[in-house]
Amino acid sequence: MKLPNTPTTFHIHIPVSVLLSYGDKRLGDIVTHPEGVDGARKELRQMLAEGNQVLVCDSSCDNRNPDGSCAGHPAAKPEAA
């Protein structure tokens, strides 16, 4: 992955396959879903079927790579003192 020349921030993401390998308690501690862990597993499997290999930990991320990971966002410049 080539990083941009400007300061950039990235959202944290977790591989879907790793999430699916977790037991119910551990998965439930990481993700929430209105239908519980069974609903989460169903949605995670659907994500894999659609080609999304990772779950971004911030649903507001609006710049994604084809695998579902965050492609980066320009970082805010610090204010001069």
DODREN-888486 format. One line per field, with one value per residue: x, y, z negated of N, C-alpha, C, CB in turn; chain; residue in one letter; residue number from 1. Coordinates in nm, 2 decimals, padded with zeros to 4 digits. Glycine has a CB too. Layout:
<recs>
n_u = [X_...]
n_v = [Y_...]
n_w = [Z_...]
ca_u = [X_...]
ca_v = [Y_...]
ca_w = [Z_...]
c_u = [X_...]
c_v = [Y_...]
c_w = [Z_...]
cb_u = [X_...]
cb_v = [Y_...]
cb_w = [Z_...]
chain = [A_...]
resn = [A_...]
resi = [NUM_...]
</recs>
This chain:
<recs>
n_u = [00.08_00.07_00.14_-00.01_00.14_00.05_-00.05_-00.24_-00.52_-00.64_-00.91_-00.95_-00.95_-01.09_-01.01_-01.27_-01.28_-01.14_-01.31_-01.53_-01.42_-01.42_-01.56_-01.90_-01.91_-01.68_-01.70_-01.94_-01.85_-01.70_-01.85_-02.17_-02.51_-02.84_-02.97_-02.83_-02.54_-02.58_-02.71_-02.50_-02.30_-02.43_-02.45_-02.17_-02.09_-02.23_-02.10_-01.85_-01.93_-01.99_-01.74_-01.61_-01.35_-01.28_-01.39_-01.46_-01.41_-01.56_-01.85_-01.90_-01.71_-01.62_-01.47_-01.35_-01.15_-01.14_-01.15_-01.29_-01.16_-01.05_-00.96_-00.83_-00.81_-00.77_-00.57_-00.65_-00.50_-00.28_-00.35_-00.18_00.03]
n_v = [-00.12_00.21_00.50_00.82_01.15_01.36_01.44_01.18_01.01_00.69_00.47_00.22_-00.13_-00.47_-00.80_-00.98_-01.26_-01.32_-01.22_-01.39_-01.62_-01.60_-01.69_-01.67_-01.50_-01.34_-01.23_-01.08_-00.90_-00.73_-00.65_-00.50_-00.59_-00.56_-00.80_-00.97_-01.19_-01.39_-01.25_-01.08_-01.25_-01.35_-01.11_-01.06_-01.28_-01.22_-00.99_-01.10_-01.25_-01.05_-00.95_-00.79_-00.79_-00.70_-00.54_-00.21_-00.01_00.21_00.33_00.56_00.60_00.70_00.64_00.39_00.10_-00.16_-00.40_-00.34_-00.20_00.10_00.37_00.59_00.93_01.28_01.43_01.67_01.98_02.09_02.36_02.67_02.80]
n_w = [00.00_00.09_-00.08_-00.12_-00.05_-00.21_-00.55_-00.69_-00.82_-00.94_-00.98_-01.23_-01.16_-01.15_-01.06_-00.90_-00.90_-01.13_-01.33_-01.29_-01.38_-01.65_-01.97_-02.10_-02.33_-02.32_-02.06_-02.10_-02.28_-02.13_-01.89_-01.83_-01.77_-01.66_-01.65_-01.82_-01.87_-01.68_-01.47_-01.41_-01.32_-01.09_-00.94_-00.91_-00.76_-00.53_-00.45_-00.38_-00.16_00.01_00.07_-00.11_-00.32_-00.57_-00.87_-00.93_-01.21_-01.25_-01.16_-01.02_-00.83_-00.51_-00.29_-00.14_-00.07_00.19_00.04_-00.18_-00.38_-00.55_-00.34_-00.40_-00.53_-00.49_-00.73_-00.98_-00.99_-01.25_-01.46_-01.45_-01.71]
ca_u = [00.00_00.14_00.09_-00.01_00.24_-00.01_-00.09_-00.36_-00.56_-00.71_-00.99_-00.91_-01.04_-01.06_-01.05_-01.40_-01.25_-01.10_-01.43_-01.61_-01.35_-01.44_-01.68_-02.01_-01.88_-01.57_-01.76_-02.04_-01.77_-01.64_-01.95_-02.31_-02.60_-02.98_-03.02_-02.73_-02.42_-02.63_-02.73_-02.37_-02.24_-02.50_-02.41_-02.03_-02.08_-02.28_-01.99_-01.75_-01.99_-01.98_-01.60_-01.55_-01.26_-01.25_-01.49_-01.41_-01.47_-01.63_-01.95_-01.90_-01.60_-01.68_-01.36_-01.32_-01.08_-01.23_-01.17_-01.37_-01.08_-01.04_-00.86_-00.76_-00.88_-00.68_-00.57_-00.67_-00.37_-00.28_-00.35_-00.05_00.02]
ca_v = [00.00_00.34_00.60_00.96_01.24_01.45_01.37_01.10_00.92_00.57_00.40_00.09_-00.23_-00.60_-00.90_-01.05_-01.40_-01.33_-01.20_-01.51_-01.73_-01.58_-01.75_-01.58_-01.40_-01.25_-01.15_-00.99_-00.79_-00.65_-00.59_-00.51_-00.60_-00.57_-00.95_-01.04_-01.25_-01.46_-01.15_-01.03_-01.35_-01.35_-00.99_-01.07_-01.37_-01.15_-00.90_-01.18_-01.29_-00.93_-00.91_-00.71_-00.88_-00.64_-00.45_-00.09_00.01_00.34_00.32_00.69_00.60_00.72_00.62_00.25_00.02_-00.27_-00.51_-00.28_-00.13_00.24_00.41_00.71_01.06_01.39_01.48_01.81_02.05_02.15_02.51_02.74_02.85]
ca_w = [00.00_00.10_-00.16_-00.06_-00.10_-00.31_-00.67_-00.67_-00.93_-00.90_-01.08_-01.27_-01.11_-01.20_-00.95_-00.92_-00.93_-01.27_-01.41_-01.28_-01.46_-01.80_-02.04_-02.12_-02.43_-02.27_-01.95_-02.16_-02.35_-02.02_-01.81_-01.88_-01.66_-01.71_-01.66_-01.90_-01.80_-01.56_-01.37_-01.37_-01.24_-00.96_-00.86_-00.88_-00.65_-00.41_-00.41_-00.31_-00.03_00.10_00.10_-00.22_-00.40_-00.70_-00.93_-00.98_-01.34_-01.25_-01.05_-00.94_-00.73_-00.38_-00.20_-00.16_00.03_00.23_-00.06_-00.29_-00.48_-00.53_-00.25_-00.46_-00.53_-00.52_-00.87_-01.01_-01.02_-01.38_-01.46_-01.49_-01.85]
c_u = [00.09_00.07_00.09_00.10_00.18_-00.04_-00.23_-00.39_-00.64_-00.79_-00.94_-01.01_-00.99_-01.10_-01.18_-01.38_-01.21_-01.22_-01.51_-01.55_-01.37_-01.56_-01.78_-01.97_-01.78_-01.63_-01.86_-01.97_-01.72_-01.75_-02.09_-02.40_-02.74_-03.03_-02.91_-02.61_-02.46_-02.65_-02.60_-02.30_-02.30_-02.45_-02.26_-02.01_-02.13_-02.17_-01.89_-01.80_-01.98_-01.84_-01.54_-01.48_-01.24_-01.37_-01.42_-01.48_-01.54_-01.72_-01.96_-01.80_-01.66_-01.58_-01.30_-01.24_-01.17_-01.25_-01.25_-01.30_-01.08_-00.93_-00.79_-00.84_-00.77_-00.69_-00.58_-00.53_-00.38_-00.27_-00.22_-00.07_00.04]
c_v = [00.12_00.44_00.74_01.04_01.34_01.37_01.30_01.02_00.81_00.52_00.26_-00.01_-00.37_-00.70_-00.97_-01.19_-01.42_-01.31_-01.32_-01.63_-01.72_-01.65_-01.63_-01.47_-01.29_-01.17_-01.05_-00.88_-00.69_-00.58_-00.60_-00.52_-00.62_-00.71_-01.03_-01.10_-01.33_-01.37_-01.10_-01.12_-01.36_-01.23_-01.00_-01.17_-01.31_-01.06_-00.98_-01.21_-01.17_-00.88_-00.83_-00.80_-00.83_-00.55_-00.33_-00.06_00.14_00.34_00.45_00.70_00.60_00.71_00.49_00.19_-00.09_-00.38_-00.46_-00.20_00.02_00.28_00.54_00.84_01.17_01.43_01.63_01.87_02.11_02.30_02.56_02.81_03.00]
c_w = [00.00_00.02_-00.10_-00.12_-00.20_-00.43_-00.65_-00.79_-00.87_-01.01_-01.10_-01.20_-01.15_-01.09_-00.99_-00.96_-01.07_-01.36_-01.41_-01.36_-01.61_-01.85_-02.06_-02.22_-02.38_-02.15_-02.01_-02.24_-02.25_-01.94_-01.87_-01.76_-01.72_-01.73_-01.74_-01.81_-01.68_-01.44_-01.32_-01.28_-01.10_-00.87_-00.82_-00.76_-00.52_-00.36_-00.33_-00.17_00.07_00.12_-00.01_-00.32_-00.54_-00.74_-00.98_-01.11_-01.36_-01.13_-00.97_-00.83_-00.59_-00.26_-00.21_-00.04_00.07_00.13_-00.18_-00.39_-00.45_-00.44_-00.29_-00.44_-00.56_-00.66_-00.88_-01.04_-01.16_-01.37_-01.51_-01.63_-01.85]
cb_u = [-00.10_00.16_00.16_-00.14_00.30_-00.13_-00.09_-00.35_-00.65_-00.61_-01.14_-00.91_-01.04_-01.14_-00.94_-01.49_-01.14_-00.99_-01.51_-01.63_-01.20_-01.44_-01.64_-02.13_-01.83_-01.45_-01.83_-02.13_-01.66_-01.55_-01.95_-02.35_-02.57_-03.07_-03.04_-02.79_-02.34_-02.76_-02.82_-02.29_-02.25_-02.65_-02.43_-01.95_-02.17_-02.41_-01.93_-01.71_-02.13_-02.06_-01.59_-01.66_-01.13_-01.13_-01.57_-01.42_-01.36_-01.54_-02.09_-01.89_-01.51_-01.75_-01.25_-01.44_-00.95_-01.17_-01.03_-01.44_-00.94_-01.03_-00.92_-00.63_-00.99_-00.70_-00.44_-00.77_-00.33_-00.16_-00.47_00.00_00.11]
cb_v = [00.00_00.38_00.61_01.02_01.32_01.52_01.47_01.01_01.00_00.47_00.40_00.07_-00.22_-00.63_-01.00_-01.04_-01.46_-01.22_-01.08_-01.55_-01.73_-01.43_-01.81_-01.65_-01.46_-01.33_-01.25_-01.06_-00.85_-00.73_-00.67_-00.38_-00.73_-00.49_-01.00_-01.15_-01.33_-01.54_-01.04_-01.00_-01.49_-01.35_-00.87_-01.12_-01.50_-01.07_-00.84_-01.31_-01.34_-00.82_-00.85_-00.63_-00.90_-00.55_-00.53_00.03_00.00_00.46_00.29_00.81_00.47_00.85_00.74_00.17_-00.04_-00.33_-00.55_-00.39_-00.18_00.32_00.43_00.73_01.07_01.51_01.43_01.84_02.16_02.10_02.56_02.84_02.79]
cb_w = [-00.12_00.25_-00.30_-00.08_00.02_-00.25_-00.79_-00.54_-01.03_-00.85_-01.03_-01.42_-00.95_-01.33_-00.93_-00.80_-00.84_-01.30_-01.35_-01.13_-01.42_-01.83_-02.17_-02.17_-02.56_-02.22_-01.85_-02.25_-02.43_-01.93_-01.67_-01.96_-01.57_-01.63_-01.53_-01.97_-01.89_-01.59_-01.42_-01.50_-01.30_-00.98_-00.95_-01.00_-00.68_-00.44_-00.54_-00.39_-00.05_00.03_00.23_-00.30_-00.34_-00.69_-01.04_-00.88_-01.45_-01.26_-01.10_-01.04_-00.74_-00.37_-00.21_-00.18_-00.03_00.36_-00.11_-00.36_-00.48_-00.67_-00.11_-00.40_-00.64_-00.42_-00.94_-01.12_-00.92_-01.46_-01.54_-01.39_-01.94]
chain = [A_A_A_A_A_A_A_A_A_A_A_A_A_A_A_A_A_A_A_A_A_A_A_A_A_A_A_A_A_A_A_A_A_A_A_A_A_A_A_A_A_A_A_A_A_A_A_A_A_A_A_A_A_A_A_A_A_A_A_A_A_A_A_A_A_A_A_A_A_A_A_A_A_A_A_A_A_A_A_A_A]
resn = [M_K_L_P_N_T_P_T_T_F_H_I_H_I_P_V_S_V_L_L_S_Y_G_D_K_R_L_G_D_I_V_T_H_P_E_G_V_D_G_A_R_K_E_L_R_Q_M_L_A_E_G_N_Q_V_L_V_C_D_S_S_C_D_N_R_N_P_D_G_S_C_A_G_H_P_A_A_K_P_E_A_A]
resi = [1_2_3_4_5_6_7_8_9_10_11_12_13_14_15_16_17_18_19_20_21_22_23_24_25_26_27_28_29_30_31_32_33_34_35_36_37_38_39_40_41_42_43_44_45_46_47_48_49_50_51_52_53_54_55_56_57_58_59_60_61_62_63_64_65_66_67_68_69_70_71_72_73_74_75_76_77_78_79_80_81]
</recs>
